Amino acid sequence: MIQQMGRENFLDIVDHVPFDLLFPNDDEARAMSGCSHSGDALSWLRERYPHALVVLKMDAEGALIEGPDQPRVHVAATPDTLTDATGAGDAFGGAFLAGWLTHRDAAQAARLAVEVGGWVVSRFGARPPADAELLARLARQPLSAVTGAGL
Protein backbone atom coordinates (compact mmCIF):
# COMPACT_ATOMS: atom_id res chain seq x y z
CA MET A 1 0.00 0.00 0.00
CA ILE A 2 2.87 2.39 0.77
CA GLN A 3 4.26 2.03 -2.74
CA GLN A 4 0.80 2.29 -4.34
CA MET A 5 -0.10 5.46 -2.41
CA GLY A 6 3.37 6.88 -2.55
CA ARG A 7 5.58 7.22 0.49
CA GLU A 8 4.80 10.88 1.22
CA ASN A 9 1.02 10.42 0.87
CA PHE A 10 1.15 7.42 3.19
CA LEU A 11 3.24 9.29 5.78
CA ASP A 12 0.90 12.30 5.62
CA ILE A 13 -1.92 10.00 6.74
CA VAL A 14 0.04 7.99 9.32
CA ASP A 15 1.56 11.11 10.88
CA HIS A 16 -1.93 12.15 12.01
CA VAL A 17 -2.72 8.88 13.78
CA PRO A 18 -1.98 9.03 17.53
CA PHE A 19 -0.81 5.46 18.02
CA ASP A 20 1.01 3.90 20.95
CA LEU A 21 2.18 0.76 19.13
CA LEU A 22 3.44 0.36 15.59
CA PHE A 23 3.78 -3.14 14.04
CA PRO A 24 5.46 -2.75 10.64
CA ASN A 25 7.04 -5.67 8.89
CA ASP A 26 10.54 -5.18 7.55
CA ASP A 27 9.39 -4.25 4.02
CA GLU A 28 6.93 -1.67 5.39
CA ALA A 29 9.53 -0.15 7.71
CA ARG A 30 12.02 0.15 4.86
CA ALA A 31 9.41 1.66 2.53
CA MET A 32 8.30 4.18 5.16
CA SER A 33 11.81 5.18 6.17
CA GLY A 34 13.65 4.91 2.87
CA CYS A 35 16.35 3.00 4.75
CA SER A 36 17.83 -0.24 3.45
CA HIS A 37 18.80 -1.74 6.83
CA SER A 38 16.29 -2.88 9.46
CA GLY A 39 18.10 -1.23 12.34
CA ASP A 40 18.25 2.09 10.49
CA ALA A 41 14.56 1.82 9.61
CA LEU A 42 13.73 1.24 13.27
CA SER A 43 15.79 4.28 14.28
CA TRP A 44 13.96 6.38 11.70
CA LEU A 45 10.56 5.17 12.95
CA ARG A 46 11.50 5.87 16.56
CA GLU A 47 12.62 9.39 15.66
CA ARG A 48 9.48 10.11 13.64
CA TYR A 49 7.10 8.54 16.20
CA PRO A 50 8.89 9.12 19.53
CA HIS A 51 5.87 8.21 21.69
CA ALA A 52 5.29 4.83 20.05
CA LEU A 53 6.62 1.41 20.88
CA VAL A 54 7.81 0.04 17.54
CA VAL A 55 7.68 -3.72 17.04
CA LEU A 56 9.49 -4.48 13.78
CA LYS A 57 8.58 -7.92 12.39
CA MET A 58 11.52 -9.36 10.46
CA ASP A 59 10.32 -12.84 9.44
CA ALA A 60 13.18 -15.35 9.75
CA GLU A 61 15.26 -12.73 11.57
CA GLY A 62 12.75 -12.45 14.42
CA ALA A 63 11.77 -9.02 15.72
CA LEU A 64 13.34 -5.74 16.81
CA ILE A 65 11.56 -3.66 19.43
CA GLU A 66 12.23 -0.22 20.82
CA GLY A 67 10.10 2.40 22.50
CA PRO A 68 10.07 5.41 24.77
CA ASP A 69 10.66 3.23 27.84
CA GLN A 70 12.02 0.18 26.03
CA PRO A 71 15.66 -0.07 24.96
CA ARG A 72 16.25 -1.77 21.62
CA VAL A 73 15.96 -5.54 21.88
CA HIS A 74 16.33 -8.19 19.19
CA VAL A 75 14.25 -11.33 19.66
CA ALA A 76 15.49 -14.20 17.50
CA ALA A 77 13.09 -16.17 15.34
CA THR A 78 12.23 -19.74 16.21
CA PRO A 79 13.88 -22.52 14.17
CA ASP A 80 10.53 -23.52 12.65
CA THR A 81 10.44 -24.50 8.98
CA LEU A 82 8.35 -22.19 6.82
CA THR A 83 5.32 -24.00 5.41
CA ASP A 84 2.86 -21.12 4.97
CA ALA A 85 3.27 -17.56 6.22
CA THR A 86 -0.42 -16.74 5.83
CA GLY A 87 -1.69 -15.27 9.08
CA ALA A 88 1.70 -15.17 10.81
CA GLY A 89 1.80 -11.39 11.07
CA ASP A 90 -1.68 -11.25 12.56
CA ALA A 91 -0.85 -14.08 14.97
CA PHE A 92 2.34 -12.26 15.95
CA GLY A 93 0.43 -9.04 16.58
CA GLY A 94 -2.30 -10.76 18.57
CA ALA A 95 0.18 -12.67 20.71
CA PHE A 96 2.25 -9.53 21.30
CA LEU A 97 -0.82 -7.59 22.41
CA ALA A 98 -1.98 -10.40 24.70
CA GLY A 99 1.42 -10.48 26.35
CA TRP A 100 1.78 -6.71 26.48
CA LEU A 101 -1.64 -6.18 28.01
CA THR A 102 -0.97 -8.92 30.55
CA HIS A 103 2.35 -7.67 31.93
CA ARG A 104 3.55 -4.55 30.04
CA ASP A 105 6.92 -6.15 29.30
CA ALA A 106 7.64 -5.55 25.60
CA ALA A 107 10.58 -7.96 25.36
CA GLN A 108 8.58 -10.75 26.98
CA ALA A 109 5.59 -9.98 24.75
CA ALA A 110 7.88 -10.12 21.69
CA ARG A 111 9.22 -13.53 22.75
CA LEU A 112 5.65 -14.81 23.01
CA ALA A 113 4.80 -13.28 19.62
CA VAL A 114 7.82 -14.88 17.95
CA GLU A 115 6.87 -18.29 19.39
CA VAL A 116 3.28 -18.02 18.18
CA GLY A 117 4.36 -16.66 14.78
CA GLY A 118 6.86 -19.52 14.40
CA TRP A 119 4.16 -22.04 15.21
CA VAL A 120 1.82 -20.49 12.60
CA VAL A 121 4.38 -20.47 9.77
CA SER A 122 5.14 -24.14 10.36
CA ARG A 123 1.53 -25.07 9.52
CA PHE A 124 -0.67 -24.69 6.48
CA GLY A 125 -3.41 -22.05 6.48
CA ALA A 126 -4.14 -18.78 8.19
CA ARG A 127 -5.93 -20.34 11.16
CA PRO A 128 -4.39 -23.70 12.03
CA PRO A 129 -6.18 -25.42 14.89
CA ALA A 130 -4.48 -25.15 18.28
CA ASP A 131 -2.58 -28.29 19.13
CA ALA A 132 -0.40 -29.69 21.91
CA GLU A 133 2.71 -27.99 20.50
CA LEU A 134 1.11 -24.54 20.64
CA LEU A 135 -0.09 -25.18 24.17
CA ALA A 136 3.42 -26.30 25.16
CA ARG A 137 4.93 -23.13 23.65
CA LEU A 138 2.45 -20.99 25.55
CA ALA A 139 3.10 -22.90 28.76
CA ARG A 140 6.83 -22.12 28.47
CA GLN A 141 6.04 -18.40 28.51
CA PRO A 142 5.59 -16.69 31.88
CA LEU A 143 2.04 -15.69 30.99
CA SER A 144 -0.47 -17.73 32.92
CA ALA A 145 -3.23 -15.33 31.88
CA VAL A 146 -2.43 -15.95 28.20
CA THR A 147 -2.14 -19.72 28.42
CA GLY A 148 -5.61 -19.96 29.88
CA ALA A 149 -7.14 -17.86 27.12
CA GLY A 150 -9.50 -20.56 25.87
CA LEU A 151 -7.35 -22.28 23.27
N, C-alpha and C positions, 0 to 999 in steps of 0.2 A: 504494500500500500504506500510506503514511503516513496518508493521510486515512481509509482504511478501518479501520486499527487505532486511529487516534487518535494525535495527536502525542505525548502524554506516554507512552503505552504503547510506541510505537515507540522513543522516546528511552531509556526504561528498558531496553530490550533492547540497543540500539546502545551505550549507555554502558558496557556490560560486555564489549564486544568490544575486545581490545587490538590495534587495527590501526595500521599505519604509513602507509598510503595510503588516502585517501577520494576516491571518484570520483562525487560527486553531479552530476546535471544541475541546471540552474537551478531548475526546478520543485521538485525534491526539496530543494535547499538552502533555498529560500524556505519550503517547508512545514515543514522541520525547525526553522528559525530563527525563523519568524514575521515575518521581514523582507520588505519589498517590493522592495528594491534588491539586485542581485547582490553588489555590493561589501560591503554591510552583512551579507548572509548569509554571505559568506566570512569576514568578521571574527568573526561569531558562532561559526562552525564552528571557526575557529582558536583562539578563546578556550575553547570547550568541549572541544576535542580538541588540546591544545597540542603533543602529541608527533607528530601526524600531518601529513603533507604532503597538503594539500587541492588537488585538481585539479577545478575547477568547470567543467563542460561547458556552454557557453552557445549552442549551435547556431550560428546565423548571426553571432553576436557573438564566436565563437572560444572561448577558454578563459582563465580566471584561475587562477593557481597561487600558493600561498604555503605555507610550511612552517617548521619550527623553524630550519632553516639556509638557507631560500630566501626572499628578499624577494619581495613581491608583484610578479608579472609578468602582463601581459595579452598573449596571443598572438592576433593577429587571425585570423579565419576566412579560408579561401581564397575566391576569387570564383566557385567552382563553382555551377552552377544546380541547385537541389534537384529531383531526379527521384523519389527514394524514400529515406526516412531509415531504413528497416529495416536494422538491423545496424550503423548508424554509431556508436552509443555503444560497442558491443562492439569494433568495429574501432579506435576511438579508444583505448579502454582497453588493448587488446592492443598497439597500436603504442607507446603511452606506456610500458608495462612493458618492451617490447623495448628501447626507447631508454634507459630508466632503468637497467635491469640491465646494459646495455652500458657506459655511461659515467657514471652517477650525476649527470647534469646535467639537472635538472627542466625548465628552460626549453627546452633542446634537445629533450628527450623530448616536450614539449608541442608544439613546432613539427612534429616528425615525426607526432604523433598528429593534429594539425589537418590536415596534408596527406593522411594516409590517410583520415581521416573525410570530408574534402572529396571525395576520389576516390569513396568509397563512396556518398555521397548523390547523386552525379551519374550513378549507374547504377541500374538496376532490380534489386531482389532483395537479400536479406540477404548472399549470398555471390557477388558478381560474380567472374567469372574474372579472374585477374591479366592485365594487358595491358601493352603498351609504355609507356603513360602512367604507370601505377603504378610500373613499374620506373624510369622517368625521374625521378619524384618521389622515390623512395627513393635514387636515385643522387645527387640534389642534396643529400641530407642527409649530414652527416659521420659516417656510421654504417656503415662497411664490413662490420661483423659482421651488421648487420641486412639490408643489401642482398643478402647471400649466403645468406639464410635459406631457400632452397629454394622460391622463388616460381615 
